Amino acid sequence: MNFLSQFVPSESLMKWREPNAYSRKDLSHGRWIGLLIFLMIPSLLIITYPNLGRAGIILASFFMVVGVVAFIRVWFGPGDVVCLKGDHITKATRGLPLLTEYRDIECCNVSSDSYNNIDFSVLKFIMKKKWKYFTPRHVTEVVVPADVSLEQILQILRDKGVTAITEPS
């Protein structure tokens, strides 16, 4: 795959949006505490430095808005878009999209999971090459909602040379 192929659209073999339930389940206690601290920064700024003036109020407001937006994004926002293409898999995240070529994937572990009565499957990819100093941004995990054909996705991966290992449920 060359550099230009990332910008030229190619035909999608399969495309879906990950369920947001997986993101909510993944909110560990540490992330909740971090989010709470981030939301508490504005009030701590205002309480500890009452004479901050206009710059302090702007800084406190900035922290408050970023914290609220982060919470809303995780709790109510849509999941990431995953697309199986001819020679690679992409995952459009909040930042730059992740891209992994099928030839770089050694195998795929498939497990079933659920959160708040929402069923989904988790596909975890094991990469062939282990990087010592530099780790590229690869798609390492994909979540498939129950209403998307998991068998069709696994068949596409098998056709591309990826071994799929399904864990018993």
N, C-alpha and C positions, 0 to 999 in steps of 0.2 A: 504494500500500500504506500502510495507516495503522499507528499505533503498536500497537493492540490485536492486529492480525493476527500479530505476532511471538509472542504468547502463546497464541493459539487454534490448536490443531493443525489443519493442513489435510492433504488427501490427498497422499501421496507418489506421484510418477510413477515414480521409480526410487530405490533406496537400496542402498548397498554400503559395505563397509569397505575402506579403502586398505591395500595390502600393506605390511607393516613393512619389507620389503626396500628400499623406496625411502628410508625414514628412515635405514637403516643405510648405504646407498650415499652418502647426503648428509652423513655424518659426515666432514667434512674434517679435515685435519691440525690446523688451528687449534682445532677443537672438541675433538679428542682431547687436545691440549695443555691446553686450558682445563679439561677434565674431570680430567686428571691433576693439575693444580695444585690444583683444588678438593679432590681426594682427599688431596693432600699437606699441606694447611693444618693438619689436626689434628696430624699428627706434627711439623710445624714449630713449632706452638704449644707442644707438650709439651716438645720438645727445647730451644727457646730460652728458655722461661719455666718452669723446672721447679717453681717455687714458686707456680704459678697458683692452686692450691687447687681448691675445689669448682666455682666459677664457670668456671674455665678448662677443667676436664674436661668440664663440660656444653657449653661453647661448642665445644670440639674434637669432642665426640660429635655435636653438631648438624651441623657441617660434614661429618663422615664419613657420617652417615645420609643427608643430602641428596645428597651425591655418589654414593653407592651407589644410591639410589632413581632418580636421574637416569640413571645408566648402565643400570640394569635396565629402565627405562621405554623408553629408546631402543632397546636391543638386543633385549629380549624382549617388550615390551608390544604390544598390538594397535594397528593403524593407526587413523586418524581415520575417523569415519563421515561419509559424504557423502550428501546427499539432494537430489534434484531435485523441487521442488514446483511448484505451478501457476504462480506468478509470480516465483519466485526459487530460487536454489541455496544450500544451507546446508552448512557444514562444521563438525562438532563437534570442536573442538580441545581441548587440555588446559585452556585458559582459557575465555573467552567464545566462543560459537559465531560463526563468520563468516557473513555473509549478503550476497548480491549479487543484485540484481534482473536479470532477463534483459535488460531494456531498457538497462541500464548497460554491457553487454558489447558491444564492437565486433566482435570475432572471437575464435576459439578455434584455437590452433595445437596439432595433435595429433602426437605423436612416439612411437615405440616405444623401449623401453629394457628392460634386464634387469640382475639382480644375483644372483650365485650360482645360476644356472640358473632364476631366477624371472622370468618375463616379465610386463611390465605396460606400459600406455600412459600417457603424461603429457599432460594437457590444460592448456595455459597460456592464460589469458584476458587479452585486451587490453581495457582499459576505454576507453569513449568520452570521458569527461571527465577531463582532467588537473587535479589539485588543486595549487594553488600553495603555500598555507600549511598547510592541514589535510588530511591523508590519512586517509580513513575506512578501517576494517578491512574489506576485501573479500576474497572468495575469488579468488585470483589463479592458483592451481594446484591441480589435482585429479589424483590417480593412480587409474587403473582397472586392477584385476587382470585377468589373462587369462581367468579363468572367468566374468567379467561381460560381457554383450553390449555391446561398444563401439559397434556400429552402431545399436543401440537408443538409446543415450545420445546419439549424434550426431544421430539423427533427432528426438529430443525437443528438443535445442538448436536444430536447424534450424526446427522447428515454432514455436519461441518467437522466431525472428528472429535467431538468432546464426549467423554465417557460420563454418563449420568448415573449416580449412585443414589437410589431412593431408600431413605430410612423407613423402617416399619412404623406405622402410626399406632 
